[in-house]
Amino acid sequence: MEFKLILKKLNNSLSEEERKIFDAWIAESERHKNYFDRVEKGYLKSPESVGIDEGWSKLSSKLAIERKKRNAVYIKYVAAAVILLIVSLPLVFKKSQHELPIQQVAEKKIEVGTDKATLTLEDGTQVALEKGDSFIRQNVSSNGEQLVYQKSRSSENARLTYNTLTIPRGGQFYVVLSDSTKVWLNSDSQLRYPVNFVDHQPRKVELVYGEAYFEVSPSSLHNGTHFMVKTQGQEVDVLGTAFNIKAYREDSEVSTALVHGRVTVNQNGNTEELAPGYQSVFDPLAGTVQIAKADVNSIVAWKDGLFNFKDMPLGEILVTISRWYNAEIQIKNQEKAAIEFNGMFNRNQELEKILTIIENTNEVKLTTEGNTIIVE
């Protein structure tokens, strides 16, 4: 059932036909009833004494002043304008009286991303990993949603052999390396790593491109050997910690955010140590690095199935979204692409729902044609 029918029910604006659809849906299961109850409770918390149109008018005035000052629009989902409510996600908001036109359904539906990857073995053999398919070979196995390596009995004199895991646009995957280090790989990413690590030698892997979140098995469990991640002219030296590296091919910078633990980041001979809650941003071409405090929970939200955007230009938001939905972007209005938004979305919902939420701020028009998102 479309979520707008729930909103119409809360506003007592269902047509007779829509009422029948809603009644049938809520009668189907206790789960549906509980979901509606949660939405209704949160919805009724909004201050009814504040007029939505009046609130939006005041907010628009502030935005106009902000445009002159900073040449950007900061959209804040406040109660007087657009009421956001997270209830089992996606975002819920109270709409104004001005109904947006119903968006046309694209002939080719843009699909939600899923667990999928291509594993390239040491002999060059490629194996497609997808939900529902299993794979077992020597010390590695997959159930189609994760890839798990087991440490060989003796790696004292073992020869390093490498596997490569490639995640396409519209995919994600989880891998446990032979030292028990856990790695979450985002869409459009590639990781190269040893099948087995050699005893008493640094545990080195390479994030060839893309984004990955690492939970590293502590050095204390591996005779003090460090874990090291190489990516685009940068090397991260880890003692045992959780961190995120973002290094997409189209990006001009490599960012490393530390969630907890301790890492050192080495770029062209310069070494910087990161503290938890901080992020380094490295420009490979300029050879410069900046370290600043960051909202690491927002940065790593993708690992938990969320998009979390904070003061992010629409253009960047759509680039992030397009990787997960394997969509293209066409920007007809660059000024609109510079507008900044805040918002949290469930990555498992349909793209159209996210675009509608953004469009209902009345600051930009978004349409889809085939596999392309258009900013007008």
Disulfide bonds with the S-S distance in Angstrom:
none
